[in-house]
Amino acid sequence: MSQLTIQLDPVALREATAQAIMGTLTPEVRENLLRSAISNLLNKKTGEYGMGKTELEIAFDRATTEVARELVREYVKSDASFMEKLNALIRETADRILNMPVDKMAEKMADAFTSSMRRDY
């Protein structure tokens, strides 16, 4: 007995499903769905995760952060002088931490942790 195996591209399957669903919706339902989707994008989120921002604001924040990270990454990689200074700073910081008394380091870490929990965003 032969066996038939079908593999579907997940993106194509998702698109075909979306088209099939949209094809069965009445114009009124389609319009309501679109209005709801737009409203959801423009309504500010509540709770800590959304921090009072709309989905569009959150997406814009994420995109600009991603672009800024990439630009800084490229700058850092391409500037040997900057890398040298950064490495020296990291070495000096690590030396200070490793040579700090443990109780003083624990106190500083606890203070930083407590402070981060109290921040207003």
N, C-alpha and C positions, 0 to 999 in steps of 0.2 A: 504494500500500500504506500503510495507516495504522499509526501507531506508538503503542503504549500505554506511558505512563510512570506508574510507581507511586512515590509518595514516602511513606515511613514515618517516623513520629515516632521518633527514636532511643530515647527513654525508654520509649515504649510497646513498641517492639520488644524492648528489653532485658527488660522486665517479662514480656512474652509468652514469651520464650525461657526465662527463669527458671522460669515456671510450667510450661512444657512439660517442662523437665528435672526439676523437683521431682515432677511427676506420674508420671514413669517410674521414680523411685527407690523401692526397697522401704522399708518403715518402718525396718528395721535400718540400711540404708545412710543414710537420712535422719538417723537418730539419731546415727550415727557422724560424719557430716558436720557436724552441729550441735555435737557435742562437740569436734570438731577446731577449728571456728571459735571457739568460746568459749575453748578452751585457748590458741589463738593470741593472742587478745585479752589473756589473763591472764599469759602467759609473758613474762618480762623478755627484752628484746632484748640481744644481745651485740654487741660492736663499737662503734666510735665514734658511729655515727649514732643508735642507740637509747639509748646511754649508760646501760644497765641499767634501762630503764623498760619497762613494758608498753605495748601499743598504746593501752589506755585512758588511761594516764598521759600518753602523748604527745599524744593527742587532747585531753585536759583542759588540758594546758599550752598547746597551740595556741589553744584556744577562749578561755581566760582572757587570754592575751596579746592576742588579737584584740579582745576586749571592752575591756581596759584601754587599748589604743591608741585605740579609738574614743572612750572617755570622756575621755581626755586631749586628744584632738584637739578635741572639743566644748568642753572647758574653755578650752583655749588660744584657740580662735576667739571665744569669748564674753566673754573678759575683756580689755578694751582695755589696762588697766594692766599686766597680765602680758605682753601682746604688746609693749608699749612697752619693758618691761625686757628681754625676750628679744631684741628687735631691737638694743637698745643692747649687750647682752652679745655678740651675734654680730658686731656692728660692731667692738667692742673686740678680740675674739678674732682677727678677720680682720686688723685693723691690726697686732696683735702678730706674727702669722705672717708677714705681708708685709714687716714691718720687721726680722725676725730674720735674722741672717747665714745664708746657705744651708748652710754646713757644720754649723752648730749644729742647724738644722732637720732635716737629713739624719740626724744622729746621734740626735736625739730620735725620729724616725720609725723608724729601725732598731731602737732600744731597745724601742719600743712593739710593733713587729712581732715581735721575738724573745720578748718577754714574753708576748704573746698566744699564741704557739705552745707555751709551757711551762705554760700554765694547766691545772690539774686540774679537771675538771668533775664 
